[in-house]
Amino acid sequence: MKYQWCYNPVTVLILLSFLHIARSEIFTALVHMEKLLRAERTVANDIRAFVTKERQRLDKLTSIADDYENHSIEALQDTEKHLSNPVNAFLLMKRFTTDWYKVKELIEQNSTSQDITAQLEKTESESFPEIEDLNGAAAALLRLQDTYDIPTTKIAGGNLSKVALSPEMTAEQCFELGRYAYLQKDWYHTLMWMQESLVQYENEPVKTISKHLILDHMAFATTMQGNVHHAYSLTNEFLTLTPNHQRALSNKKYYEKMINEENEKNPRRRGDDGDLPAIKNERPTDSYKSSEEFINYEQLCRGVTTVKQKYLSKLKCYYAHNNHPLLLIQPMKAEDVHFKPWLVIYHDILSDEEIKNFKTTASPRLARATVHNPVTGKLETAKYRVSKSFKDRGFSNSIKTMIILVMEKVGDRLLLFEPVKVPG
């Protein structure tokens, strides 16, 4: 039996339609799969970017940890020597106040940081300084700069003390010191430290702060010290960095108005060549700071003698024993340093071991130093006295011995003497 093929157009059309649908479904699946493959590549890139960013974060934290460890090892070799430099004290306070928040942000970027965060918060609450402590360290450093008439460049360069060196300050660190003065409306120190911050900024290979922040603070302080032309120049430089800053644009118009008014009154004030006048930055003063007492105080701190010439030859060093049995074998070393009033320094009263023991006794009892309020008659803390001290009231036998020895020399006048203090 022979089969004959019968051509049926409808059958062929159905078959072709089926093949088309099948190929369409395969094509659609391939498109989706290709899209998935592309997504896979994107995910791989995203993971690599995350790992790179996380590695950078961990590298930065490792660098911070290494810096902390190296600094503490070096400083703990001689804590007293290291912290006797007020720059070191200020930078240590800054490290664990304003700078610490940046470190915490780095740590908390990781979702698995709860354990270390809890441990750090415990350490922070028990040991870290407050912003008030940082401000106190900044105030002490500025006060020291004035008292000893130390150039800003010397402090920032780490050359404040030959005994205890400090690191060279960065532009950001100089800025923070100037900003403290800025917040206190101390334009004299603000201008000095913003100028130093700008110098450090230009010299440091890795910038630690944005230049426009320095210029902004510096321009205002310059204005407050009466340097309108310099403030105008700084504002123009600021606007080259941030052209659309509205306050700076407003300040520029204000400075232009002041300069025009000044030029109308004194057309030759700036000079024919248009150079800026010498910058003014006078130290603020008052009746007390202008007094002979305060001037003598600062001169004494700077090593300048205030003793009149006729008395200099009478100042001497000697052994004091007052014919007392306790002092005949080992008299006290005395040094007259002033007459009217009589001031004497007694040297080597205590041995190094006795001093160490007394400091050990005093450390747990250190408390914020206070001053006497002349109005209320009460003792209270003051911004200009942020140190801690301990007043000895008989806790140390070595101090009792010292007082007995001194009383043999000065007698009843010691009754007006304050309790022995140990600064901290």
Number of C-alpha atoms within 10 A of each C-alpha: 3 4 5 6 6 6 8 8 9 9 10 11 11 11 12 12 12 12 12 12 12 12 12 12 12 12 12 12 12 12 12 12 12 12 12 12 12 12 12 12 12 12 12 12 12 12 12 12 12 12 12 12 12 15 12 12 16 14 12 14 16 12 12 13 12 12 12 12 12 11 12 12 12 11 15 12 10 11 12 12 13 19 18 14 20 21 27 19 19 22 20 17 24 23 17 18 19 14 13 14 12 10 15 14 10 14 18 13 11 11 7 10 11 12 8 12 14 11 10 13 13 12 11 15 10 9 10 16 16 16 14 13 18 24 20 21 26 24 21 21 19 20 14 14 17 14 17 14 13 14 12 17 19 13 20 22 15 18 17 20 14 9 11 18 18 22 13 17 19 23 27 21 20 26 28 20 25 30 22 20 23 22 10 12 13 17 26 20 27 28 26 20 29 29 21 21 29 21 15 24 22 12 12 11 8 9 14 14 16 12 18 18 13 26 23 18 19 29 25 21 26 25 18 17 17 14 19 23 22 20 24 24 15 21 23 19 16 21 18 10 13 13 12 10 11 11 8 19 16 10 17 19 12 13 19 14 12 15 16 12 12 15 13 11 10 10 12 12 13 16 10 8 7 9 9 14 13 10 13 14 18 11 11 10 8 7 7 10 13 10 11 9 11 14 14 15 15 16 16 15 13 13 9 11 14 13 15 10 9 7 10 14 8 12 13 12 14 12 14 19 20 14 11 13 10 13 16 13 9 11 18 20 15 18 17 15 17 19 14 6 7 8 10 15 12 15 10 10 19 14 10 10 9 15 14 12 13 19 16 11 15 21 15 9 13 17 16 15 18 17 13 12 12 8 6 8 9 10 12 12 14 14 13 13 15 20 18 16 19 21 17 18 11 11 12 15 11 17 19 15 13 12 15 13 19 17 14 17 18 11 11 10 9 13 10 7 8 9 12 14 14 16 15 15
